[in-house]
Amino acid sequence: MRAVRLNAILAASVASLALGSLAANAGGYTPPVVDAGVVAPVVETAPVGNWQGGYAGLTLGYGFGGDDDVGINGTTPGSLEMSGANAGIRLGYRWQRDRWVVGPELGFEGGNIDDSFSADGYDAESKVKNVLALRLKTGYVFENDIMVYGIAGVARGKVDYSVTGNGADIDDTYTKTGYIVGLGAEKMINDRWSVTGEYEYANFGKENLSDGTYETNATAKFHNLKVGVNFKF
């Protein structure tokens, strides 16, 4: 009889524990919370624009600030302030390494960068007729479709120059090798076309001109602001 009563008590205890467990989990199974840590955001880097390859282009510019003090046998009757419009063509090639771009460019510009004056009995005139230049352009790509660059090169200028009056009769056309330096920026319109803006300074040094009695030193130089368009092959 005692054994029967003990079994009944054990059965009641087990039933009570089972009912308590069911009541505790009546809301459903709750999985354990696992701390996954901080997940770094994924940043996608835009590809650098493709600037490598050959190109050809056209330019339109305005030259200014071409100071040339005219001296005749120790006297200086005046100064030539050359300025004027010019247009050109260019052909070049570029190599690219990541964001750095470098390459040569051959260009030819012609126009009327000139000035004249009459003073102290003298008539003087100077005009840069054309410029043939070999430039090296070194650029850095900032916004994938925008590049800024430096310009350095050699140039061959053709100049008409004359000083007459008071017995002087100097009238000559000469060519002179000088240098060009500058800065520029270029923006891609699409895969083939781009537009440019540039500032350059051209200096052709000193050229001695004489009519046998009178002599002068021509010093052709000028600043040039240019806009242009390029087509990539």
Residue frames as qw, qx, qy, qz and C-alpha x, y, z in Angstrom:
[[0.000, 0.885, 0.465, 0.000, 0.00, 0.00, 0.00],
 [0.312, -0.785, 0.126, 0.520, 2.86, 2.34, 0.88],
 [0.424, -0.118, 0.605, 0.664, 4.51, 1.58, -2.52],
 [0.228, 0.641, 0.649, 0.340, 1.32, 2.45, -4.38],
 [0.129, -0.944, -0.236, 0.192, 1.08, 5.77, -2.57],
 [0.414, -0.580, 0.338, 0.614, 4.76, 6.61, -3.30],
 [0.388, 0.188, 0.671, 0.603, 4.28, 5.89, -7.01],
 [0.098, 0.827, 0.534, 0.142, 1.26, 8.16, -7.09],
 [0.260, -0.875, -0.006, 0.407, 3.24, 11.00, -5.52],
 [0.427, -0.314, 0.528, 0.664, 6.08, 10.60, -8.07],
 [0.306, 0.469, 0.694, 0.452, 3.62, 10.55, -10.97],
 [0.028, -0.925, -0.373, 0.065, 1.96, 13.72, -9.71],
 [0.359, -0.721, 0.206, 0.555, 5.35, 15.48, -9.42],
 [0.410, -0.026, 0.638, 0.652, 6.37, 14.57, -12.96],
 [0.183, 0.694, 0.635, 0.287, 3.02, 15.76, -14.30],
 [0.176, -0.921, -0.193, 0.289, 3.38, 19.06, -12.42],
 [0.386, -0.519, 0.394, 0.653, 6.87, 19.69, -13.85],
 [0.357, 0.250, 0.708, 0.555, 5.69, 18.88, -17.39],
 [0.068, 0.845, 0.522, 0.097, 2.75, 21.27, -17.12],
 [0.280, -0.843, 0.022, 0.458, 5.05, 24.03, -15.81],
 [0.417, -0.253, 0.548, 0.679, 7.45, 23.57, -18.72],
 [0.255, 0.518, 0.692, 0.434, 4.61, 23.73, -21.23],
 [0.076, -0.923, -0.355, 0.123, 3.26, 26.91, -19.64],
 [0.366, -0.682, 0.216, 0.595, 6.68, 28.55, -19.72],
 [0.252, -0.168, 0.652, 0.695, 7.06, 27.88, -23.44],
 [0.389, 0.631, 0.646, -0.183, 3.45, 28.71, -24.40],
 [0.209, 0.846, -0.074, -0.485, 4.75, 31.70, -26.43],
 [0.822, 0.557, -0.102, 0.051, 6.74, 29.51, -28.79],
 [0.848, -0.133, 0.015, 0.512, 10.41, 28.69, -29.13],
 [0.015, 0.989, -0.124, -0.072, 12.80, 31.65, -28.63],
 [0.851, 0.302, -0.157, 0.399, 16.16, 31.14, -30.30],
 [0.585, -0.567, -0.070, 0.576, 19.29, 32.36, -28.53],
 [0.246, 0.968, -0.026, -0.048, 20.61, 35.83, -29.49],
 [0.813, -0.064, 0.162, 0.555, 24.04, 35.72, -31.12],
 [0.030, -0.900, 0.099, 0.424, 26.10, 38.95, -31.40],
 [0.820, 0.446, 0.211, 0.291, 27.44, 39.00, -34.97],
 [0.505, -0.357, 0.107, 0.779, 29.65, 42.03, -34.31],
 [0.217, 0.762, -0.008, -0.610, 29.97, 45.19, -36.47],
 [0.707, 0.352, 0.518, 0.327, 29.70, 44.60, -40.23],
 [0.190, -0.445, 0.237, 0.842, 31.71, 47.08, -42.33],
 [0.580, 0.671, 0.222, -0.405, 29.77, 48.71, -45.19],
 [0.696, 0.164, 0.508, 0.481, 30.73, 47.74, -48.72],
 [0.100, 0.807, -0.082, -0.576, 32.12, 50.74, -50.66],
 [0.756, 0.410, 0.415, 0.296, 32.21, 50.47, -54.42],
 [0.243, -0.586, 0.255, 0.729, 34.95, 52.54, -56.14],
 [0.624, 0.724, 0.132, -0.263, 34.02, 54.04, -59.49],
 [0.818, 0.121, 0.287, 0.484, 36.34, 52.99, -62.31],
 [0.193, -0.614, 0.195, 0.740, 38.87, 55.56, -63.54],
 [0.617, 0.715, 0.088, -0.317, 38.02, 56.99, -66.97],
 [0.798, 0.060, 0.404, 0.443, 39.97, 55.65, -69.93],
 [0.126, 0.915, -0.114, -0.367, 42.15, 58.45, -71.36],
 [0.472, -0.381, 0.656, 0.450, 44.74, 56.28, -73.11],
 [0.624, 0.467, 0.581, 0.233, 45.08, 56.39, -76.89],
 [0.313, 0.075, 0.315, 0.893, 45.52, 58.71, -79.83],
 [0.126, 0.787, 0.511, -0.321, 43.50, 61.86, -80.42],
 [0.310, 0.282, 0.306, 0.855, 43.14, 64.84, -82.76],
 [0.103, -0.746, -0.540, 0.376, 41.65, 68.22, -82.01],
 [0.240, 0.671, 0.229, 0.663, 40.97, 71.85, -82.86],
 [0.385, -0.488, -0.396, 0.676, 41.71, 74.97, -80.78],
 [0.116, 0.809, 0.250, 0.519, 40.61, 78.59, -80.73],
 [0.592, -0.421, -0.320, 0.609, 42.63, 81.07, -78.72],
 [0.087, 0.961, 0.070, 0.252, 43.40, 84.68, -77.91],
 [0.708, 0.016, -0.221, 0.671, 46.98, 85.84, -77.40],
 [0.150, -0.951, -0.098, -0.253, 47.83, 88.87, -75.27],
 [0.574, -0.786, 0.188, 0.135, 50.56, 90.56, -73.22],
 [0.863, 0.234, 0.119, 0.431, 53.29, 90.31, -75.87],
 [0.180, -0.943, 0.109, 0.257, 55.63, 93.05, -74.63],
 [0.784, 0.209, 0.189, 0.553, 58.46, 93.87, -77.06],
 [0.165, -0.871, 0.034, 0.462, 60.49, 97.00, -76.38],
 [0.713, 0.608, 0.154, 0.313, 61.74, 98.31, -79.72],
 [0.412, -0.757, 0.194, 0.468, 65.29, 99.65, -79.53],
 [0.688, 0.671, 0.088, 0.263, 67.08, 101.30, -82.48],
 [0.567, 0.443, -0.250, 0.648, 70.81, 101.94, -82.02],
 [0.317, -0.044, -0.542, 0.777, 70.48, 102.69, -78.32],
 [0.331, -0.061, 0.112, -0.935, 67.12, 104.50, -78.43],
 [0.060, 0.305, 0.945, -0.102, 63.73, 103.04, -77.44],
 [0.210, -0.126, -0.241, -0.939, 60.91, 104.81, -79.28],
 [0.696, -0.158, 0.036, -0.699, 58.16, 102.52, -78.01],
 [0.300, -0.155, 0.926, -0.170, 56.89, 99.08, -77.11],
 [0.514, -0.001, -0.627, -0.585, 54.83, 96.55, -79.05],
 [0.472, -0.076, 0.684, -0.551, 51.96, 94.97, -77.09],
 [0.314, 0.102, -0.797, -0.506, 51.08, 92.02, -79.30],
 [0.458, 0.157, 0.717, -0.501, 47.62, 90.46, -79.05],
 [0.525, 0.280, -0.396, -0.699, 45.03, 88.79, -81.27],
 [0.891, 0.023, 0.270, -0.364, 43.06, 85.68, -82.16],
 [0.136, 0.461, -0.848, -0.224, 44.54, 82.38, -83.27],
 [0.914, 0.033, 0.112, -0.388, 43.30, 78.92, -84.26],
 [0.012, 0.556, -0.827, -0.080, 45.04, 75.58, -84.43],
 [0.919, 0.027, -0.304, -0.250, 45.03, 71.84, -84.97],
 [0.259, -0.599, 0.724, -0.225, 46.69, 69.17, -82.81],
 [0.883, 0.094, -0.433, -0.153, 47.53, 65.48, -82.83],
 [0.177, -0.603, 0.669, -0.397, 48.67, 63.51, -79.81],
 [0.759, -0.091, -0.642, -0.061, 48.90, 60.23, -77.92],
 [0.399, -0.614, 0.411, -0.542, 48.49, 59.46, -74.21],
 [0.556, 0.002, -0.815, 0.161, 49.54, 56.64, -71.89],
 [0.546, -0.586, 0.066, -0.595, 47.67, 56.07, -68.64],
 [0.482, 0.029, -0.805, 0.345, 48.69, 54.43, -65.37],
 [0.195, -0.532, -0.697, 0.440, 45.87, 54.47, -62.84],
 [0.074, 0.904, 0.359, -0.218, 45.06, 58.22, -62.52],
 [0.231, -0.662, 0.335, 0.630, 48.27, 59.54, -64.14],
 [0.702, 0.615, 0.347, 0.099, 48.23, 60.37, -67.86],
 [0.245, -0.690, 0.357, 0.579, 51.21, 61.47, -69.98],
 [0.700, 0.377, 0.527, 0.300, 51.93, 61.90, -73.67],
 [0.260, -0.227, 0.294, 0.892, 53.28, 64.07, -76.51],
 [0.382, 0.761, 0.494, -0.179, 51.25, 66.45, -78.64],
 [0.363, 0.003, 0.391, 0.846, 52.12, 68.12, -81.94],
 [0.168, 0.798, 0.510, -0.274, 50.24, 71.34, -82.64],
 [0.328, 0.180, 0.320, 0.870, 50.13, 74.11, -85.22],
 [0.020, 0.793, 0.485, -0.369, 48.51, 77.52, -84.62],
 [0.323, 0.241, 0.307, 0.862, 48.13, 80.48, -86.93],
 [0.079, -0.843, -0.523, 0.094, 46.51, 83.89, -86.64],
 [0.247, 0.727, 0.007, 0.641, 47.16, 87.57, -86.04],
 [0.612, -0.674, -0.220, 0.351, 48.95, 88.09, -82.74],
 [0.516, 0.387, 0.116, 0.755, 50.36, 91.52, -83.57],
 [0.189, -0.872, -0.258, 0.371, 50.78, 95.21, -82.73],
 [0.523, 0.440, 0.154, 0.713, 52.19, 98.39, -84.26],
 [0.234, -0.846, -0.245, 0.411, 53.02, 101.95, -83.26],
 [0.471, 0.643, 0.068, 0.601, 54.38, 105.22, -84.62],
 [0.468, -0.863, -0.082, 0.173, 56.58, 107.32, -82.33],
 [0.380, -0.728, 0.335, 0.463, 59.60, 109.65, -82.58],
 [0.357, 0.653, -0.463, -0.482, 59.65, 109.31, -86.37],
 [0.017, -0.222, 0.967, 0.120, 59.66, 105.49, -86.32],
 [0.808, 0.013, -0.115, -0.578, 57.00, 103.04, -87.50],
 [0.051, -0.316, 0.938, -0.129, 57.25, 99.61, -85.89],
 [0.834, -0.005, -0.079, -0.547, 55.21, 96.46, -86.35],
 [0.026, -0.301, 0.951, -0.070, 55.48, 92.84, -85.21],
 [0.818, 0.010, -0.025, -0.575, 53.22, 89.86, -85.91],
 [0.360, -0.226, 0.904, -0.031, 53.48, 86.20, -84.87],
 [0.545, 0.221, -0.467, -0.661, 52.16, 84.47, -88.00],
 [0.907, -0.103, -0.323, -0.250, 52.23, 80.85, -86.83],
 [0.317, -0.586, 0.695, -0.271, 53.65, 78.50, -84.23],
 [0.836, 0.092, -0.526, -0.125, 54.63, 74.84, -84.60],
 [0.328, -0.593, 0.574, -0.461, 55.01, 73.20, -81.18],
 [0.688, -0.031, -0.724, 0.023, 55.83, 69.81, -79.70],
 [0.427, -0.562, 0.314, -0.635, 54.35, 69.64, -76.19],
 [0.397, -0.056, -0.893, 0.203, 54.52, 67.10, -73.38],
 [0.521, -0.465, -0.024, -0.716, 51.33, 67.00, -71.32],
 [0.318, 0.002, -0.879, 0.354, 51.28, 65.36, -67.89],
 [0.479, -0.397, -0.135, -0.771, 47.86, 65.03, -66.24],
 [0.019, 0.017, 0.893, -0.449, 46.01, 63.67, -63.23],
 [0.381, -0.388, -0.649, -0.532, 42.43, 62.37, -63.38],
 [0.154, -0.146, 0.548, -0.809, 40.32, 63.79, -60.53],
 [0.599, 0.165, 0.405, -0.671, 36.69, 62.98, -61.31],
 [0.631, 0.149, 0.749, 0.132, 37.14, 60.11, -63.81],
 [0.493, 0.681, 0.454, 0.295, 35.80, 62.35, -66.60],
 [0.034, 0.992, -0.071, 0.094, 37.91, 65.43, -65.63],
 [0.833, -0.063, -0.030, 0.549, 41.69, 65.71, -66.00],
 [0.036, -0.984, 0.132, 0.114, 44.03, 68.59, -65.17],
 [0.884, 0.125, 0.114, 0.437, 47.51, 68.74, -66.70],
 [0.249, -0.781, 0.231, 0.524, 50.73, 70.67, -67.07],
 [0.729, 0.661, 0.127, 0.126, 52.23, 71.66, -70.41],
 [0.324, -0.736, 0.409, 0.431, 55.90, 72.02, -71.40],
 [0.804, 0.376, 0.399, 0.229, 57.42, 71.98, -74.85],
 [0.326, -0.317, 0.358, 0.815, 59.50, 73.50, -77.63],
 [0.440, 0.766, 0.433, -0.183, 58.05, 75.75, -80.30],
 [0.421, 0.004, 0.412, 0.808, 59.08, 77.26, -83.61],
 [0.191, 0.789, 0.407, -0.418, 57.55, 80.65, -84.31],
 [0.441, 0.362, 0.409, 0.712, 57.39, 82.58, -87.60],
 [0.152, -0.763, -0.315, 0.544, 57.42, 86.35, -87.07],
 [0.386, 0.688, 0.243, 0.564, 57.03, 89.37, -89.35],
 [0.448, -0.690, -0.187, 0.536, 58.97, 92.36, -87.97],
 [0.448, 0.578, 0.198, 0.653, 59.67, 95.85, -89.25],
 [0.294, -0.771, -0.183, 0.535, 61.07, 99.16, -88.00],
 [0.482, 0.478, 0.314, 0.663, 61.30, 102.04, -90.46],
 [0.089, -0.965, -0.181, -0.166, 61.89, 105.79, -90.27],
 [0.305, -0.898, 0.294, 0.115, 64.71, 108.22, -89.46],
 [0.244, 0.667, -0.683, -0.170, 66.90, 106.39, -91.94],
 [0.385, -0.180, 0.894, -0.143, 66.13, 102.90, -90.59],
 [0.704, 0.241, -0.326, -0.583, 64.66, 100.31, -92.96],
 [0.119, -0.199, 0.961, -0.152, 64.44, 96.99, -91.13],
 [0.770, 0.137, 0.012, -0.623, 61.79, 94.72, -92.63],
 [0.197, 0.337, -0.920, -0.037, 62.23, 91.01, -92.11],
 [0.888, -0.197, -0.086, -0.407, 60.48, 87.69, -91.53],
 [0.163, 0.480, -0.831, 0.228, 62.31, 85.27, -89.27],
 [0.852, -0.292, -0.382, -0.207, 61.72, 81.95, -87.51],
 [0.010, -0.561, 0.640, -0.525, 62.88, 81.34, -83.98],
 [0.666, -0.220, -0.713, 0.018, 62.82, 78.35, -81.62],
 [0.224, -0.479, 0.407, -0.744, 61.57, 78.98, -78.10],
 [0.137, -0.103, -0.943, 0.284, 59.56, 77.30, -75.38],
 [0.513, -0.408, -0.286, -0.699, 55.96, 76.94, -74.23],
 [0.144, -0.074, -0.866, 0.473, 54.69, 76.22, -70.71],
 [0.445, -0.255, -0.156, -0.844, 51.16, 76.15, -69.37],
 [0.266, 0.070, 0.848, -0.453, 48.25, 74.51, -67.58],
 [0.446, -0.026, -0.511, -0.734, 45.04, 72.94, -68.82],
 [0.481, 0.058, 0.741, -0.464, 41.91, 70.95, -68.00],
 [0.344, 0.077, -0.730, -0.586, 39.94, 68.47, -70.09],
 [0.558, 0.059, 0.589, -0.582, 36.44, 67.03, -69.61],
 [0.086, 0.077, 0.932, 0.344, 35.05, 63.96, -71.33],
 [0.552, 0.086, -0.048, -0.828, 31.67, 64.36, -73.03],
 [0.961, 0.036, 0.078, -0.262, 31.52, 60.68, -73.96],
 [0.875, -0.201, 0.338, 0.283, 33.92, 57.87, -74.88],
 [0.667, 0.399, 0.294, 0.556, 35.16, 59.75, -77.98],
 [0.171, 0.754, 0.120, 0.623, 34.72, 63.49, -77.49],
 [0.521, -0.559, -0.356, 0.538, 36.14, 65.89, -74.91],
 [0.148, 0.924, 0.091, 0.342, 36.53, 69.65, -74.44],
 [0.693, -0.138, -0.229, 0.669, 39.60, 71.53, -73.17],
 [0.046, -0.987, -0.038, -0.146, 40.60, 74.86, -71.67],
 [0.814, -0.046, -0.081, 0.573, 44.26, 75.94, -71.53],
 [0.062, -0.984, 0.131, 0.109, 46.58, 78.76, -70.56],
 [0.860, 0.112, 0.080, 0.491, 50.02, 78.94, -72.22],
 [0.106, -0.916, 0.202, 0.329, 53.02, 81.23, -72.24],
 [0.844, 0.368, 0.171, 0.352, 55.22, 81.24, -75.35],
 [0.202, -0.889, 0.252, 0.325, 58.65, 82.87, -75.48],
 [0.852, 0.467, 0.085, 0.218, 60.89, 82.89, -78.56],
 [0.689, -0.323, 0.058, 0.646, 63.90, 84.61, -77.09],
 [0.003, 0.830, -0.106, -0.547, 65.84, 87.42, -78.79],
 [0.721, 0.390, 0.414, 0.396, 66.49, 87.85, -82.52],
 [0.210, -0.601, 0.156, 0.756, 68.90, 90.54, -83.79],
 [0.545, 0.656, 0.476, 0.214, 67.69, 92.23, -86.99],
 [0.265, -0.605, 0.177, 0.730, 69.63, 94.81, -89.04],
 [0.613, 0.765, 0.194, -0.051, 69.53, 96.71, -92.31],
 [0.740, 0.347, -0.057, 0.573, 73.31, 97.09, -92.28],
 [0.148, 0.499, -0.209, 0.828, 73.29, 100.43, -90.44],
 [0.503, -0.378, 0.290, -0.721, 70.50, 100.24, -87.91],
 [0.438, -0.018, -0.899, 0.014, 69.72, 97.23, -85.78],
 [0.582, -0.375, 0.197, -0.694, 67.13, 96.10, -83.25],
 [0.029, 0.098, -0.979, 0.175, 66.40, 93.05, -81.10],
 [0.641, -0.213, -0.346, -0.652, 63.01, 91.42, -81.65],
 [0.058, -0.127, 0.887, -0.440, 61.68, 89.61, -78.56],
 [0.594, -0.180, -0.444, -0.646, 58.47, 87.85, -79.57],
 [0.131, -0.098, -0.908, 0.385, 56.50, 86.44, -76.63],
 [0.475, -0.264, -0.164, -0.823, 52.87, 86.26, -75.56],
 [0.350, 0.032, 0.819, -0.454, 50.30, 84.64, -73.29],
 [0.401, -0.005, -0.651, -0.645, 47.52, 82.56, -74.85],
 [0.512, 0.062, 0.651, -0.558, 44.11, 81.43, -73.60],
 [0.329, 0.155, -0.758, -0.541, 42.65, 78.55, -75.61],
 [0.727, 0.059, 0.501, -0.466, 39.53, 76.41, -75.75],
 [0.265, 0.366, -0.787, -0.421, 39.37, 73.26, -77.82],
 [0.893, 0.021, 0.186, -0.410, 37.75, 69.97, -78.67],
 [0.067, -0.446, 0.879, 0.152, 39.39, 66.52, -79.02],
 [0.900, 0.120, -0.134, -0.396, 38.32, 63.34, -80.75],
 [0.463, -0.473, 0.749, -0.030, 39.78, 60.10, -79.40],
 [0.482, 0.331, -0.704, -0.404, 40.63, 57.40, -81.94]]
